[in-house]
Every structure is written in structure tokens, then in C-alpha cells.
Amino acid sequence: MRNRLIALGVALAVLAPLAYLWATSLVPSTYSATDMGFADYGGGPASSGEHHHHGGSSVADLIGPRTGAADVVLTLSARKQKFTLASGESVDGFTLNGSSPGPLIRATVGDLVEVTLVNESVPGGATLHWHGIDVPNAEDGVAGVTQDAVPVGGKHVYRFRADQAGSYWYHSHQVSSEQVRDGLFGTIVIADRVPVRDLVAAIHTYDDRRTINGRTGSSRVDVAAGTRLRVRVVNTDNALVRTGLVGAPFRVVAVDGRELRGPTPTTDAFPLAAGARVDFDVTIPANGVRLDAGGTSLALAPPDITPPGDPLPTATVDLLTYGTSAALGLDVANPDRTFEYRIGRRPGFLDGVPGLWWTINGHKFPDVPMFMVAKGDVVKMTISNTSGQSHPMHLHGHHAVVLSRNGVKSTGTPWWVDTLEVGDKETYEIAFLADNPGVWMDHCHNLPHASQGLMTHLMYEGVSTPYEIGGDAANEPE
């Protein structure tokens, strides 16, 4: 009897803490993103009351222009269906207007863009997030934060001004780890008023088959020798891709929709983070060039010319030193808010499921920091990673400038990003201006990582959202 009591006591001593950890890990079936975790004011003034107060302005009111004729008008119909890649292989996934990638949207700086998303047959709903375009918060397309997921048979209209030239993309932010992987995305180019000959190359992997613009293997576009071409490369996958042009020197002229200062000719590879974009400027030589994306390539050459088949160099472009420096336009020496974003990993439960989960500042989702700011704040953030894996970190609604990496200051071009690859054991210091009020996701763009808890928000004081995760709309942004 005594031995049984001892055994029971030992079992309770082990199981009781586990039961507590299990119970406290459960995520409510319905909750507001603004009620997550705990407020981190970054050393700035805290508003009165809890950070999830529901006064002030609403996300639903932070909209793009609602009057005036749009310059770019498009309807995108989302479907779940089998489709054929441009190279002929069959995929069972999602399409926009019957294809994946979806249509390339082109606008010019100053245009008013109006896109209507119609959900014909995507179960569980869909949205459109304008990745890298700093749209008003209500146009950001995050289910449960800035809108409800569009159900089958429903539609949603997005309107925003195309203020910043650059290379961008759009994708669903409802169950994004699955819907983006299976094809619910496309590209968007906002051009300067001075026309430039360009070509968009969207990298995406369908069922372990890497493609450029939906084509596996080697494909080509005929381009006359002497043509000056801007090659806009978009990484829509979940991991970094080493890319670049083989066959001629080129310049890296833009990253994440922001022009670089003083770009110089290079032949080195470029490490393109998941979700990020890079623009190459090249003059096509007589022998052509080849865009390499690791397992697939795109020849850009005169007709009947095969460009060099050499592999990418082992050296890579380092934007910490590439180009020439310039004033940032931000007083980064005296920020209004200073945050830490420490990425780690530890075992435990997440929503009752045991595993090895990502942490932010030592906390598992949803008990993660809510980074609180006020409009006009200069924000400095230190992102460090000791998780054992690399993470492409994406902040919605803003672009940040890289100040340093591992303590080494940036001395090259101002390096503005919306998606930053933070490798294991790396630390980046970034800064940005809080000039776009709302509730903004700040997450890993290896989308399965986001779905596993590597996700939090940047929240402006006084802003609330009427939308909820879960609920009748079954909102599930990751």
C-alpha cells in the first residue's frame, strides 16, 4: 500500500505540472489579436489602461481612398482546383483567375488601385495581402486582424494608392502556410513614370518542384543584345534562395521595393530571403545571361543563343557594405521606442500540442510581446536569433533600415527592407518610422514557422480591431 501511495505521489508530481502547462497553453477558439500577450512600450510612454483597450480609432476605419475612379481595376477569382503549370505539370492547389502565379498587376506611381477578390471555391476563406506595399491598415488583407476571411461566394474590395515604385507581390493571409504554398499568390509592379524595360521572375515551389513564373527546369525569354533590362526577382517560397545573373556583370538596384544608392557592377550571387524581392539591372550581351534560382533557370538572350551554363559564384552580395552611404532621414541615435525581438526555441505545449516551439523574448505564442508605438515615433529594434534555424522576418505596413549586423555598422547603401533574413546566431539592429497607424503583423515569412508561433504584432496606441481570430468567419491568418 505504501509503495502504491509513493508511486501515486510521484505520478502526480510529474503529471500535475504537465497538466498545468497543457492547460495554460490552450489558445481560445475566438480572440482579438489586440488581447494577445503583454504590452511592451519600448521605454516610451504607456497609455492609460490595458493595451487591448477598445477606444480610439478602429482598423476598419483606416482605409484607402473610397472615392474617385481607379486607374487600375482588376477582379481576382480564387479557386481550389487542379491546374497545369506553364511547363505542363499538374498541381492540385489554388488559383487566381485560373492560374498560379496569379495575374501580374502593373501600376504607375500615383495610380489608384482597386482589386476585387471573389472567392469562388477556396474552402475556409481567403484574403489578399499586399506584401511590401505599405497600404492603409484596413487594406492589409490579414484575416482576423484587418478583415474577415472572404467565404466561398463572397467578395472583398481593396483600394490603395500606389505611392512607392518597386517590385512587390500579393498572397492570401488566411491559412497562409497552406494557401500560399499551394498557389494563391501573384506579383505586382509599381513603376516610375519613366518607362523601363523589365521582366518579373517569381520563384515558387509546387510539390517539391521549383519554378520561375510557373515553369520548371530551364526556360527562356528572347531579348535582343544591347537591351538594358531590369530583372525583378520575387521569392515566394519559405526559404532563402541564392540567385543572380550568370554571363554578364549586373547591378543590384533595388531590394524590397526600395532603390539602392550607388550600386556597382557585380557577378556575385544574391541571398534572397523568403518573401523578399531584388531588382537586377543588366545590359544583355551577345551571348545572353541566365537567371539562376537553384534548380531552375531563365535564359535571357537573343534568339537561338544559349547563355553560359556556369553555376552561381560562391561569393554573395553583402548589402552591409554594397553601394554608397547616405543620410537616413531618421534620428536613430535618439529613438522614441527601443525594442528587443529575441527569437528562440524550447519544448513545451502550444494549444495543447507537445513539441519544440518558437519563442519571442522567451515566451511562447500567444503570450508574446505586443510592440506598442505611437504615430511619429522613431523605433529602434534589435532582432537576435538563437533558435537553431534562419528566419525571414517580415513587418507589415512599414519598411525598416538596417543599422548593423552582429555589431558591425552598415556602411553601404541605406538598406531598407520589409523582409530580413536573420540567420542563426545573428543579431540585427534596425530602425523605422511609425507612420502608418494600425495593428500590424510582425512574423517569420517561413510561413509554417508563423503557424508554429513565430508571430506577434506592432500595435499603435489607441487603435483597436473589430475582427477576431476564429469566430464565425473562421479567421486563421497563419
C-alpha positions in Angstrom: 0.0 0.0 0.0 2.8 2.4 0.9 4.6 1.7 -2.3 1.4 2.4 -4.3 0.9 5.7 -2.4 4.6 6.6 -3.2 4.1 5.8 -6.9 0.8 7.8 -7.0 2.6 10.7 -5.4 5.4 10.5 -7.9 2.9 10.3 -10.8 1.0 13.3 -9.5 4.3 15.3 -9.1 5.1 14.6 -12.7 1.6 14.9 -14.3 0.3 17.9 -12.4 2.9 20.3 -13.8 2.4 18.8 -17.3 -1.4 19.2 -16.9 -0.8 22.8 -15.8 1.5 23.5 -18.8 -1.0 21.9 -21.1 -3.9 23.9 -19.8 -2.1 27.2 -19.9 -1.0 26.6 -23.5 -4.5 26.4 -24.8 -5.4 29.2 -27.3 -9.0 30.5 -27.1 -11.2 29.4 -30.0 -12.0 33.1 -30.6 -9.9 36.1 -29.5 -8.8 39.5 -30.6 -5.2 40.0 -31.8 -5.0 43.0 -29.6 -5.6 40.9 -26.5 -2.6 38.8 -27.1 0.4 38.6 -24.8 1.6 41.6 -22.9 2.3 45.2 -23.8 5.9 46.3 -24.5 6.2 50.0 -24.7 9.9 50.0 -25.6 10.7 52.7 -23.0 8.2 55.1 -24.4 5.1 56.4 -22.6 2.3 53.9 -21.8 -1.3 54.8 -22.5 -3.7 54.6 -19.6 -5.4 51.2 -19.2 -4.6 47.9 -20.8 -3.0 47.7 -24.2 -6.1 45.9 -25.5 -8.5 48.8 -24.7 -11.1 49.3 -27.4 -11.3 53.1 -27.6 -9.8 55.4 -30.2 -9.8 54.5 -33.8 -10.7 51.2 -35.5 -8.7 49.3 -38.0 -11.9 49.2 -40.1 -11.7 53.0 -40.5 -8.0 53.0 -41.7 -9.0 52.6 -45.3 -7.7 53.5 -48.7 -9.4 56.1 -50.9 -13.1 55.2 -51.3 -14.0 57.9 -53.9 -12.7 58.6 -57.3 -12.2 56.4 -60.4 -9.5 53.8 -60.0 -6.6 53.8 -62.5 -6.0 50.1 -62.2 -9.1 47.9 -61.8 -9.0 44.1 -61.6 -11.1 41.2 -60.3 -9.3 38.2 -59.0 -11.3 35.0 -58.6 -9.8 32.5 -56.2 -10.5 28.8 -56.7 -9.4 25.5 -55.4 -8.7 23.3 -58.4 -6.3 21.2 -60.3 -4.2 23.4 -62.7 -1.4 23.0 -65.1 1.9 24.8 -64.7 3.3 26.8 -67.6 5.8 23.9 -68.1 3.0 21.3 -68.3 3.0 19.6 -64.8 -0.3 19.1 -63.0 -0.8 20.6 -59.5 -3.8 20.3 -57.1 -3.9 23.6 -55.3 -5.3 27.1 -55.6 -5.5 29.6 -58.5 -6.3 33.2 -59.2 -8.2 33.7 -62.4 -7.4 30.1 -63.3 -3.7 30.2 -63.0 -0.8 30.2 -60.5 1.0 32.5 -60.2 -2.0 34.8 -60.5 -2.0 37.8 -62.9 0.8 40.2 -62.9 -0.6 43.6 -61.7 1.0 46.7 -63.2 0.5 50.2 -61.8 2.3 53.5 -62.1 3.3 55.7 -59.1 0.3 57.8 -58.1 -2.3 55.3 -59.5 -5.3 54.4 -57.5 -5.5 50.6 -57.5 -8.8 48.7 -57.0 -8.8 44.9 -56.7 -11.9 42.8 -56.0 -11.2 39.4 -54.6 -14.0 36.9 -55.3 -13.8 33.6 -53.5 -15.3 31.0 -55.9 -14.3 27.8 -54.2 -11.5 28.2 -51.6 -12.7 26.4 -48.5 -12.2 28.2 -45.2 -12.0 31.6 -46.9 -9.2 33.7 -48.4 -7.8 37.2 -48.4 -5.2 39.2 -50.3 -2.2 40.7 -48.5 -0.1 43.3 -50.5 3.4 42.1 -49.4 5.8 45.0 -49.1 3.3 47.7 -50.1 2.7 50.0 -47.1 -1.1 50.2 -47.6 -3.5 51.6 -45.1 -4.2 49.1 -42.4 -7.7 48.1 -43.5 -6.3 47.1 -46.9 -3.6 44.8 -45.5 -5.5 41.6 -46.0 -4.9 39.7 -42.7 -7.8 37.5 -41.7 -8.9 38.2 -38.2 -6.8 41.4 -37.8 -7.7 43.8 -40.7 -10.7 42.0 -42.2 -12.7 38.7 -42.1 -11.7 36.0 -44.5 -13.8 36.1 -47.6 -16.0 33.0 -47.6 -16.9 30.9 -50.6 -19.4 33.0 -52.6 -18.2 36.3 -51.0 -16.1 39.2 -52.2 -13.9 41.9 -50.8 -12.7 45.2 -52.4 -9.2 46.5 -51.8 -8.3 50.1 -52.7 -5.0 51.8 -52.2 -2.8 54.5 -53.7 0.4 53.1 -55.5 2.7 55.6 -53.7 6.1 53.8 -53.9 7.7 52.4 -57.1 9.0 48.9 -56.7 8.6 45.1 -57.0 6.0 43.5 -54.8 3.7 40.5 -54.5 0.3 39.6 -53.2 -0.9 36.5 -51.4 -3.6 35.1 -49.2 -3.2 35.7 -45.4 -5.8 33.1 -44.4 -4.2 29.8 -43.5 -1.2 31.3 -45.4 1.2 28.4 -44.7 -1.0 26.2 -46.9 -2.7 28.6 -49.4 0.5 30.4 -50.5 2.4 27.1 -50.8 -0.4 25.7 -53.0 -0.6 28.6 -55.3 -2.7 31.5 -54.0 -0.3 34.4 -54.9 0.8 36.7 -57.7 3.1 39.7 -58.4 2.6 43.4 -58.6 4.9 46.0 -60.1 4.6 49.7 -59.4 6.6 51.6 -62.0 8.1 55.0 -62.1 6.6 57.4 -64.6 9.7 57.0 -66.8 9.2 53.6 -68.5 11.9 50.9 -68.0 12.1 47.6 -69.9 11.6 45.0 -67.2 10.8 41.3 -66.6 9.3 39.7 -63.5 10.7 36.4 -62.3 8.6 34.8 -59.5 10.3 31.9 -57.8 7.9 29.3 -56.3 8.0 25.6 -55.4 5.0 23.4 -56.2 5.1 19.9 -54.8 8.9 20.0 -54.5 9.3 21.4 -58.0 10.9 24.8 -58.1 9.6 27.1 -60.8 10.2 30.5 -62.3 6.9 32.0 -63.4 5.3 28.6 -63.2 8.0 26.8 -65.3 10.2 24.0 -64.0 13.7 23.4 -65.4 15.2 25.8 -67.9 13.1 28.3 -69.8 13.9 31.4 -71.9 12.8 34.8 -73.0 14.2 36.2 -76.2 15.9 39.6 -75.6 18.0 41.4 -78.1 21.6 42.0 -77.4 22.3 45.5 -76.1 18.9 45.7 -74.3 19.0 47.2 -70.9 16.7 45.2 -68.7 15.5 45.3 -65.1 15.0 41.8 -63.8 12.6 41.8 -60.8 13.1 38.6 -58.8 10.4 37.6 -56.3 11.0 34.8 -53.7 7.5 33.5 -52.8 8.9 30.3 -51.1 9.5 29.7 -47.4 13.4 29.6 -47.5 16.2 31.8 -48.8 17.2 31.4 -52.5 20.7 32.2 -53.8 20.0 33.9 -57.1 21.8 36.0 -59.7 22.7 36.5 -63.3 25.3 34.4 -65.0 27.0 35.7 -68.2 27.5 39.4 -67.5 28.0 41.9 -64.7 24.9 43.4 -63.3 23.9 45.9 -60.6 21.7 45.3 -57.6 19.5 48.4 -58.0 16.6 47.7 -55.6 15.6 45.5 -52.6 12.1 45.1 -51.3 10.8 47.9 -53.5 13.5 50.4 -52.3 16.2 51.8 -54.6 19.8 51.3 -53.6 22.3 54.2 -53.6 25.5 53.8 -55.7 25.1 50.2 -56.9 28.2 48.9 -58.5 28.6 46.1 -61.1 28.9 42.6 -59.6 28.8 38.9 -60.6 28.2 37.6 -57.1 25.1 35.7 -56.1 22.4 37.4 -54.1 20.9 35.8 -51.0 17.2 36.5 -51.4 15.1 36.0 -48.3 11.7 34.3 -48.4 9.1 36.9 -49.2 11.8 39.4 -50.4 12.4 40.9 -53.8 15.6 42.1 -55.6 15.9 44.0 -58.9 18.9 43.4 -61.1 20.0 45.9 -63.8 21.8 44.3 -66.7 22.6 45.0 -70.4 22.1 41.8 -72.3 25.4 40.8 -74.0 25.6 38.9 -77.4 25.8 35.6 -75.5 22.9 36.4 -73.2 22.6 35.8 -69.5 20.9 33.2 -67.3 18.9 33.9 -64.2 19.8 31.1 -61.7 17.4 30.2 -58.9 18.8 26.9 -57.6 17.4 24.0 -59.6 15.6 26.2 -62.2 16.8 29.0 -64.5 15.6 31.5 -67.1 17.7 32.4 -70.2 17.6 36.0 -71.3 19.3 36.0 -74.7 19.0 36.8 -78.4 17.0 34.2 -80.4 18.9 30.9 -80.9 21.6 31.8 -78.4 22.2 29.7 -75.3 23.7 31.7 -72.4 26.6 30.3 -70.3 25.7 27.4 -68.1 28.2 28.2 -65.3 27.0 27.9 -61.7 26.5 30.9 -59.5 29.7 32.1 -57.7 30.1 31.1 -54.1 30.6 34.8 -53.2 27.5 36.7 -52.3 26.5 40.4 -52.3 26.5 41.9 -48.8 24.3 44.9 -48.5 26.0 45.9 -45.3 28.8 47.3 -47.5 27.4 47.4 -51.0 26.8 50.8 -52.6 27.4 54.2 -51.0 26.0 55.6 -47.8 23.5 58.4 -47.4 21.5 60.2 -44.7 18.7 58.1 -43.4 16.2 60.8 -42.6 15.7 59.3 -39.1 17.2 60.3 -35.8 18.3 56.7 -34.9 20.6 58.0 -32.2 17.6 59.2 -30.1 14.7 56.7 -30.8 11.3 57.1 -29.1 11.0 53.4 -28.6 13.6 50.7 -28.3 12.6 47.0 -28.6 14.2 43.6 -28.4 12.9 40.8 -30.6 14.7 37.7 -29.4 13.9 34.5 -31.3 14.5 31.2 -29.5 13.0 27.7 -29.3 12.1 25.4 -26.4 10.0 22.3 -25.7 6.5 22.6 -24.3 2.9 22.8 -25.4 1.3 25.1 -27.9 -2.5 25.0 -27.9 -2.3 21.7 -26.1 0.1 20.1 -28.6 3.5 19.0 -27.3 6.5 20.0 -29.4 9.6 22.2 -29.9 8.1 25.6 -30.3 9.5 29.1 -31.3 9.7 31.7 -28.7 9.8 35.5 -28.7 11.7 37.1 -25.8 11.4 33.7 -24.0 7.7 33.5 -24.4 5.6 31.1 -26.5 2.6 32.2 -28.5 0.1 33.6 -27.7 1.9 35.0 -24.6 4.2 37.2 -26.7 5.1 40.9 -26.5 2.8 43.4 -28.3 5.2 46.1 -29.5 3.4 49.4 -28.7 4.1 52.6 -30.6 2.5 56.0 -31.3 2.3 57.7 -34.7 5.5 59.7 -35.3 7.8 57.5 -33.1 11.3 56.7 -34.3 11.6 53.0 -33.4 14.8 51.0 -33.0 14.6 47.2 -32.7 17.2 44.6 -32.1 16.4 41.2 -33.6 18.5 38.3 -32.4 18.2 34.6 -33.2 19.4 31.7 -31.1 16.8 29.2 -32.4 19.0 27.0 -34.5 17.3 28.0 -37.7 17.3 31.0 -40.0 14.1 33.2 -40.1 13.0 35.8 -42.8 11.3 38.4 -40.6 8.5 40.4 -42.2 7.0 43.6 -40.7 3.7 44.6 -42.3 2.9 48.2 -43.2 6.5 49.6 -42.8 10.0 49.5 -44.2 12.9 49.4 -41.8 16.5 50.3 -42.4 19.4 48.0 -41.3 21.8 49.8 -38.9 24.1 46.9 -38.0 24.7 43.2 -38.1 26.4 41.4 -35.3 27.7 44.7 -34.0 29.1 45.8 -37.4 27.6 49.1 -38.6 26.1 49.4 -42.1 28.5 51.4 -44.3 27.0 50.9 -47.7 23.7 52.0 -49.3 20.8 52.6 -46.9 19.4 49.1 -46.7 15.7 49.4 -46.4 13.7 46.1 -46.1 10.3 44.7 -45.3 11.6 41.1 -45.1 15.0 40.5 -43.4 16.8 37.2 -43.2 18.1 36.7 -39.7 20.4 33.7 -39.5 21.0 31.5 -36.5 23.3 33.3 -34.0 22.9 36.6 -35.9 21.8 39.9 -34.4 20.5 42.8 -36.5 19.7 46.3 -35.4 17.0 48.1 -37.4 15.0 51.3 -37.3 11.8 52.6 -38.8 9.4 55.5 -38.5 6.0 54.6 -37.1 4.0 56.5 -39.7 1.2 54.1 -40.6 -1.3 53.6 -37.8 -2.9 50.2 -37.3 -2.4 46.7 -35.9 0.4 45.1 -38.0 1.7 41.5 -38.1 5.4 41.1 -37.4 6.3 37.5 -38.2 8.5 34.9 -39.8 7.8 34.5 -43.5 8.8 30.9 -43.4 5.0 30.6 -43.1 5.0 27.3 -41.3 7.1 28.9 -38.6 4.5 31.7 -38.3 1.8 29.0 -37.9 4.0 27.4 -35.1 4.1 30.6 -33.1 6.8 32.9 -34.6 4.3 35.8 -34.9 3.4 38.9 -33.0 2.2 42.4 -33.8 3.1 46.1 -33.9 0.2 48.0 -32.4 -0.4 51.7 -32.4 -1.8 53.1 -29.2 -5.5 54.0 -29.5 -6.2 51.6 -32.4 -8.5 48.6 -32.0 -9.9 46.0 -34.4 -13.4 44.7 -34.6 -12.2 41.4 -36.2 -11.3 38.3 -34.3 -9.2 35.2 -34.8 -11.5 32.2 -35.1 -15.1 33.3 -34.7 -17.9 32.9 -37.2 -15.6 33.8 -40.1 -13.1 31.1 -39.0 -10.2 33.5 -39.4 -6.8 31.8 -39.3 -4.2 34.2 -40.7 -1.2 31.8 -40.5 
